[in-house]
Amino acid sequence: MKVMQLNVWAGRLTNRIVELVKAEQPDVICMQEVFGAGDTEIRVPNNFFDVLERVAHAGNYETTFFAPKYSIDYGGHLVEYGNAMVLNQPLLSQETYFVQGSYTDKIDPAASNVSRDDGPYNLQIAQINIDSTKLTIANHHGFWQPEPIGTAKTVECMQRVADKLHDVDGPLILCGDLNVSADSPAMRVFDGFLEDLTATHNIKSTLSKLHYVENVACDHILVSPEVNVKGYRAVDVLASDHQALIIEFEV
């Protein structure tokens, strides 16, 4: 089975993301910075607002699980923004859990009434059936600070992610642009619990050449001991300001 992790950069390069999905054909994609406008067609700039629908269509995915953090009014259209998964099979269960704040309706981007520091951050938790084994896949966009080492608040938010996932029975995969490097204090909340494949595979950067910083491995896929990893890699294809991560595995 194959899972892809990608911060889609708000859909700026949607056409390239679609090409990547068709080339890799992952069973599951975990995405962050996703705009969704539902069935509403917004012509300009459409690439931003239909990335979720186009990715789902490109891979003929059976299931879409969108977990918006907030909405905005864009020219009279309601557009939501958050995390999303697409999967090639139905879900046994799904949950959206806020590690900070709550869903915020119709923010005013010009007024910045949802800042990075006090804005909402959520965790998606989905369960699927793999050969009679229940697999849990979680998706998170981590609390952001300018330094990839993070702050005390970064640790606090990540601890809430770990505490929530400690309740999971069976194999577990956590994907995300966690906004911290593997050596940060925030990642220590998973020690002895989940293996950070970005760290163990010595990936030095998960950012593309379009990002404003270099050589930061802030994207991660973590796995529980029940996940038998067959391969893990960063994909050097320009589809975002982040690189996609791919895990191939068995449970």
N, C-alpha and C positions, 0 to 999 in steps of 0.2 A: 504494500500500500504506500501511497505517496501523498505527502502533505506539503503545501507551499505556504510560506509566510512572506507577506509583502506589505509595507507601507506604500499605499498607492499615490501618495502625494496629491491628494484631492482630485485625482483624475486628470492631471495636466497632460500625461502621456498615455491616455486611454488606448489609443490605437496600438501602441507598442505593448501595453499590458495584454491586450487581446492576442497579439501575436505570440507572446510568451506563454500564455495559457494554452494556446493551440499546440505549441511545440512541446511543452512539458506534460500536458494532460494529467495534472494532479487529481487525486480523488477528492481532496479537500483543499480549499484556499482560505487562509485567515488573513484578513486585511484590516488596515487602520487608515485613518484620514479619508473616510469614504463619505461622499455625498450621495444622497438618494432622494429622488423626486417622485418615486412611484411611477405611475403611468403618465405623469405630466411630461410633455416634451417641451424643454426649454431650449430654444434655438441657439442662444448666445450666452455664455460659451457652453455648448451642449456636452463637450467632452468632460467637463467637470461633473455634471449632474446626472449623467447616465452611466457612470463607470460600473456600478454594481449590476445594473441590468445587462450591460454589454458583456461583462465577464461571465455572468451566469449563462447567457446565450452562447457565448463562444465555446464553453465546455459542455453544453447541454446538461447543466446541473439540475438535478431534481429538486433540490432544496436550497432556499435562501433564508438566512437568519441574519437580520439587520438589527443592530443594537445602537440606535442613535443616542447621542449625549445631549444634543440641543437642536433646535430648529431656527431657521431664519426666514424672513419674508424677502423673496427675491422677485421684484417686479410683480407682486401680487400672487406669486406661487410659493407654497410652503415647501422648503427644502430642508432636509435633515442631514445631520453630520455625526459620524461616530465610527463604530467598528462593525465588521460584517464577516460572515462566513458563507461560502457556497459549498455544497456537498453533493456527491453523486448518489446519495441514498437518503431515505427519510430519517428523521430524528426520533430517538426514543424519548428524549426530554430536552428542554432548553430553559436557560435561566439567564437573565441579565442582572448583575449584582454591581451596585455602585460602591466603589471603595472610597470615593469622596463625592460629596454633593449629590444632586439628583437631576433628573431630566429637566431641562430648562427650555421653555417654549418662547419662540420668537425673540431671540436675543437681538440686540442692536450692535452689529460689528463696529460701527463708527464710534459708538459710545464705549466699546470694550467692556460691557457689563458682565462678561464672563472671562475673567483673566486666567492665565495659565496657573496661577497660584491657588485660586479658590474655585476654579471651574470644575465641572463634573468629569469624573473618570470612571469608566465602567469595565467590568469583566464579563465576557461571554462564556457560558459553560454549556456545551452540547454533548449529548451522549448518542452513540450509534452502535449498531450491532455488527461485529466482525467475526464471522464464523462461530457464532454462538457465544462470543465474548463481548462484553459491554466495554466499549472504549470511550473515555471522556476526553474531549478536546476543548481547551480553554484558549481564549484570545483576549489580549489586553494591550492597550496603549498606555505606557507608563507615565507617571508624573514627570514633568519636564523641568529641568533646571539647566542653566547655561553650561555648567561643567558636567561631563559624563560620569564623574564620581558621585554626583548627587549631594543631597543634604539630609538632615535628620528627618525632614518631612517626606523625602523620597523613601527613606527606610520605613517610615510609618505607613505610607500608602502601600508599599510592596508587602509589608507584613500582613496587611489585610487581605491581599491576594493569596498569600501562603496559607493564612488561617482558613480562608474559605476552601481552598483546594485540599487541605488536610482531611476534609470530610469525605473525599472521593474514595470509593472502593474500586480496586482493579486498575488496569493500565490507564495512564494519564499522560497527555501531551499538552504543554503550555507553549503557545506561540505569541510573539509580539515584538513590536518596536517598544522595548522597555525603557528606552531613553537613558540607559546607564551602561557602562562597560562591565565586563565580566568580573573585574577586580573590585567593584564598588561595594560598599557596605550593604547596600540594598539587596544585592544578589546573595548575600550570606544567609538570608532568611530561608533559602531553599537548600542549604547544605544538609546532607544526610537525608534528603527527602526527594529532590529531583536533580538530575544531572543536566548541567548546562552544556549543550553540544557545541555552542559557539566557543566556549572556553576549552573543552576537551579536544576539539579539533583545531585549536590554535588559529582561529580566524581573526585576523588583525583588524579588518575593517568590513563593515557591512553597508557603507555609504558609497554612492556612485560619484562620478566626477561632477555631477550637477549640484552636489551638496556644498554648502558654504564652509564646511570643515572637512578634514580628511582624517583617515586612519583612526576611526572610532568604530568599535564593534558594539553597536547599541541594539542590534536586532538579535533575538535569541529564540531557540526552540529548546525547551527543557522536557525531559522524559522521566517517568518513573521506572523502577527496575524491571517491571513486567514488559516493557517495550524493547523488543529485540531490533536494534538499529542495524540496518544493512548498508546505509550510506547517508552522508550528510555533506552539503556543499552550499557555498554562496554562488549565485548565478551571475556571471559577469555579462549581463545583457542590459542595455540602457532602457529601462521602462519606468524609472522613478528616480528620485534623489537618493533612494535606498536600493540596495541589491535585494533580490529575492533569495530566500533560503529554502532549501529542499531537504526533507527527510524521507528516506525510504525505509520501511520497517515491517516487522511482523509482530503479532501479539498472540 
